[in-house]
Amino acid sequence: MRFAKLECVVLAHDVPEHGLQAGDLGAVVEVYPQGGLEVEFIRASGATQALLTLSEQDVRKIDPRDLMATRRLAEVK
């Protein structure tokens, strides 16, 4: 198993239909035996932005050189 429950991960690509961009941070909330992950992305307010089922290729581990930041969300249409 490459990722663990409650591990913070970094999104590897944009998911515009959910207002997410590569580099956004998420938390693994479930690890499936077939290799899939359930990842929750939250806003700074604590509200859930998206809860997605992703593959291990859709996210990466946090690197010690990563810098946390915030950005304003665009309106999701």
Contacts in CASP RR format, 6 or more apart in sequence:
PFRMAT RR
TARGET T0000
AUTHOR 0000-0000-0000
METHOD contacts of the structure
MODEL  1
MRFAKLECVVLAHDVPEHGLQAGDLGAVVEVYPQGGLEVEFIRASGATQA
LLTLSEQDVRKIDPRDLMATRRLAEVK
1 31 0 8 1.000
2 56 0 8 1.000
3 9 0 8 1.000
3 28 0 8 1.000
3 31 0 8 1.000
3 37 0 8 1.000
3 56 0 8 1.000
3 59 0 8 1.000
3 61 0 8 1.000
4 28 0 8 1.000
4 31 0 8 1.000
5 28 0 8 1.000
5 29 0 8 1.000
5 30 0 8 1.000
5 31 0 8 1.000
6 27 0 8 1.000
6 28 0 8 1.000
6 29 0 8 1.000
7 27 0 8 1.000
7 28 0 8 1.000
7 61 0 8 1.000
8 25 0 8 1.000
8 26 0 8 1.000
8 27 0 8 1.000
8 28 0 8 1.000
8 62 0 8 1.000
9 25 0 8 1.000
9 26 0 8 1.000
9 27 0 8 1.000
9 28 0 8 1.000
9 37 0 8 1.000
9 39 0 8 1.000
9 59 0 8 1.000
9 60 0 8 1.000
9 61 0 8 1.000
9 62 0 8 1.000
10 23 0 8 1.000
10 24 0 8 1.000
10 25 0 8 1.000
10 26 0 8 1.000
10 59 0 8 1.000
10 60 0 8 1.000
10 61 0 8 1.000
10 62 0 8 1.000
10 63 0 8 1.000
10 66 0 8 1.000
11 20 0 8 1.000
11 21 0 8 1.000
11 22 0 8 1.000
11 23 0 8 1.000
11 24 0 8 1.000
11 25 0 8 1.000
11 26 0 8 1.000
11 39 0 8 1.000
11 41 0 8 1.000
11 58 0 8 1.000
11 59 0 8 1.000
12 22 0 8 1.000
12 23 0 8 1.000
12 57 0 8 1.000
12 58 0 8 1.000
12 59 0 8 1.000
12 60 0 8 1.000
13 22 0 8 1.000
13 58 0 8 1.000
14 20 0 8 1.000
14 21 0 8 1.000
14 22 0 8 1.000
15 21 0 8 1.000
15 50 0 8 1.000
15 52 0 8 1.000
17 76 0 8 1.000
18 41 0 8 1.000
18 49 0 8 1.000
18 50 0 8 1.000
18 52 0 8 1.000
18 76 0 8 1.000
19 49 0 8 1.000
19 50 0 8 1.000
19 73 0 8 1.000
19 74 0 8 1.000
19 76 0 8 1.000
20 41 0 8 1.000
20 49 0 8 1.000
20 50 0 8 1.000
21 71 0 8 1.000
24 41 0 8 1.000
25 41 0 8 1.000
25 62 0 8 1.000
25 68 0 8 1.000
26 39 0 8 1.000
26 40 0 8 1.000
26 41 0 8 1.000
26 42 0 8 1.000
26 59 0 8 1.000
27 39 0 8 1.000
27 40 0 8 1.000
27 42 0 8 1.000
28 37 0 8 1.000
28 38 0 8 1.000
28 39 0 8 1.000
29 38 0 8 1.000
29 39 0 8 1.000
29 40 0 8 1.000
29 51 0 8 1.000
30 37 0 8 1.000
30 38 0 8 1.000
31 37 0 8 1.000
31 38 0 8 1.000
32 38 0 8 1.000
32 53 0 8 1.000
35 55 0 8 1.000
35 56 0 8 1.000
36 53 0 8 1.000
36 54 0 8 1.000
36 55 0 8 1.000
36 56 0 8 1.000
37 53 0 8 1.000
37 54 0 8 1.000
37 55 0 8 1.000
37 56 0 8 1.000
37 58 0 8 1.000
37 59 0 8 1.000
38 51 0 8 1.000
38 52 0 8 1.000
38 53 0 8 1.000
38 54 0 8 1.000
39 51 0 8 1.000
39 52 0 8 1.000
39 53 0 8 1.000
39 54 0 8 1.000
39 58 0 8 1.000
39 59 0 8 1.000
40 48 0 8 1.000
40 50 0 8 1.000
40 51 0 8 1.000
41 48 0 8 1.000
41 49 0 8 1.000
41 50 0 8 1.000
41 51 0 8 1.000
41 52 0 8 1.000
42 48 0 8 1.000
42 49 0 8 1.000
43 49 0 8 1.000
43 73 0 8 1.000
44 70 0 8 1.000
49 73 0 8 1.000
END
